């Protein structure tokens, strides 16, 4: 679950949020003032818009956090090869990818090693497949990393459109 959108008419929304336990209150990403007669389609559209705006602002915040970490020499990785190794090692806390970035490279179907080119894995000799955002996303999630698509960030683009904030 990415978050909650509390929707409805009037002031009851604020009261509902106030009564929520802190763990649930922290999941609220937006409040929508919408009529009781609104269709489920209208509710879904409003929720999607709020979720998209939340993700966009989260991407900007994390891109700034990445920039600060790199400028101070803290734990970060960038470029497909370096980020791929960090992902494979389970060191990635947050994976940042420029929105619209097409991934070049290959991923080993056995050991999940990521390499820019090749027909065989240089690590284990296994078969490789074209690297896709889906396979990178799945690997990151399997390793417990958050994945964020970042819109229009010049610093991230200058790093090769892919970077990571590392755990260790």
C-alpha positions, 0 to 999 in steps of 0.5 A, a space after each residue: 500500500 502506497 498510502 491512503 486518500 481520505 475523501 468526502 464532503 465537509 470537515 469529517 475527514 479532518 476528524 477521521 484523520 485525527 482519530 487514526 492511530 499514528 501508524 495509519 495517520 502517517 500513511 495519509 497522502 492526501 485529502 479530497 473534498 468530494 461530494 457524496 454523490 461522486 461516482 467511483 470513477 471520480 473517486 479513483 481519478 482523485 485518488 490517482 491524482 493525489 498519489 501521483 503528486 505524492 510520488 512526484 514530490 517524494 521523488 524530488 525529495 529523494 533526488 535531493 537526498 541523493 545529491 546531498 549524500 554524494 556531495 558529502 561522500 556518503 553512501 550512494 551508487 550511480 550508473 548501471 554497473 555500480 547500482 546493479 552490484 549494490 542491488 545484488 549485494 542487498 545494499 540499496 535502500 532506495 533506487 532512483 530511476 529517471 522517468 522514461 529511462 530505457 535500461 541498456 544492459 543484461 541481467 543474469 537469469 541465475 545470479 542476477 548479475 547486471 552487466 552493460 553487455 554480454 551473451 554470458 554472465 561474467 560472474 557465473 557463466 549463466 544465461 543473460 536476458 535483456 534488462 528491463 525496468 520490471 526485472 530491476 524493480 523486482 530485484 530491488 523489491 526482493 532485496 527490500 529496497 524502495 524504488 522511486 521514479 524521478 521526473 525531470 532531475 538534471 543531477 540524476 540524468 547526469 549520473 546516467 539516469 540511475 542511482 541508489 541511496 545505500 544502506 551500508 
